Amino acid sequence: MHDRNIILNELAQGLRPMDEGVRWFEGLAEEDRRLALRSLVHHSYQARAVPEDVAESIARSGIRPTHTPAVMLSRWRFGMDGLPAYELTKSFRLLVALLAVADTRRRERQCADGCTHAWHHLAERDRNPL
């Protein structure tokens, strides 16, 4: 698994604090921030995110429902990597929250008795500092 994907899943699972994740994200080149957002969208689809997850994701993210990324997600639009650079951190917070909501549900319903998803076993490994 790519380091970026490990970090994103650790954030969604609460294994890393969001402030640490935001510092990591903001330290990336803009192109890499956009890649991270695309990865979050992909992971959220894999975790079977649904439109009903949006309100909780917005609440968890700490961004306002009127911010552009929240409005876009409320309309089930995921083209956030196309937003201006100043909106990327808000998008990051929101998509990490969406992944957290969807993946928590998936782990509770489908993986409760164990699974072979490497990203569901991150708590068992040593964490590298960012």
N, C-alpha and C positions, 0 to 999 in steps of 0.2 A: 504494500500500500504506500502511495506517495506521501511524503511528509506533510504536504498541505492537507491531504484528506484526513490524516491522523489528527492534526490540529483542529480541523473543522469538527470532526466527530467528538473529540475531547471537549470542545466548547459546548456542543449540543448536549452532551451527556453530563455537563457540570463538572468534568474532571479538571478543567482549567477555568479560572475566573474570566469573565467577559472583559474586564478591563485589560487583562493581559492579552487577550485575543485582539482587542481593538488596537492596542499598541503594535502588535505584530502586523495586523492588517494595514494600518496606516504607514508602517515602515516599508511596505512593499512598493515596488514600482507600480504605476497606474495599470499597466498591462497585466501584471500579476494579481492586482486587486480584482480586476475584471474576471480573470481566470478563477479566482477563489469564489466569486459570486456565481459563475457558471457551475462550478463544482457543487455549491450549496443547492442550487436549483436541481441539479441532477440527483443529488443525494435525497432531497425532499421528495422528488418523484419516486425514487426507489423505495423510500419509506412509506409511500402511499399517502402523501399529504392530500387533504381534501379541502374544498372551500370553507367548510365549517371550522377549520383550524385557524383561519385568518384572525378572527377577533382575539383569541387567546395569544396568538403570536404577536400581534400588535401590542397587547398589554404587557407581555413578557419582555418585549424588546426595549420598552421605555421611550419609543418614539411616538409622536402624536399621530392619531388617526388621519389628520389632515396633511401630513407630510407626503410628498409625492410617492415614495416607495410603498407606503401603507395604502394609499389610494389605488395604486397599480395592483397590489396584491389583493385588495378587496374586490377588484374586478377580475381576479385570477389571471393577471398578466405578469409574466416573469421576465420581461426584457430589461431588467434593472441594470445589466452591465452596459446598456446603451445610454444610461443617464449621465448627466454632467458629473465631473469628478467630485464636486462638493456634496453630492447625494450618495456616494458610494458607502461611506461609513454607516449611514442610516440603513441602507439596503443590507449591509452586512449584518448588523444587529437583528434586523427583521428576519432575514433568511436563516440565521442561526437559530432564532426562536422557532421558526416554522419547522426546521429539521428536528429540533428538540421535541416539539409537540407530536409530530408524526412518528418519529422513531421511538419515542417512549411508548406510544400506543402499540406500535409494531412489536416491540420487545415484550410488552405485557400480554399481547394476544397471540402472537405467533412464535415467539422465541422463549417463552417462559420456562419451558422444559429443556432448554438448551438449544444451541444452534452452532453453526460453523461460520457465521459471519465474523470475520476478523475484527471489524469495528465494534462489535458487541463485547469484545474481550480486552478492550484497551485498558480497563482498570487493573487488569492482571499484570501489566507490563510496566517497566520503568519508564517514566516520563522524561523526555528531553526538554531542557529549558529552551524557551524561545529566544 
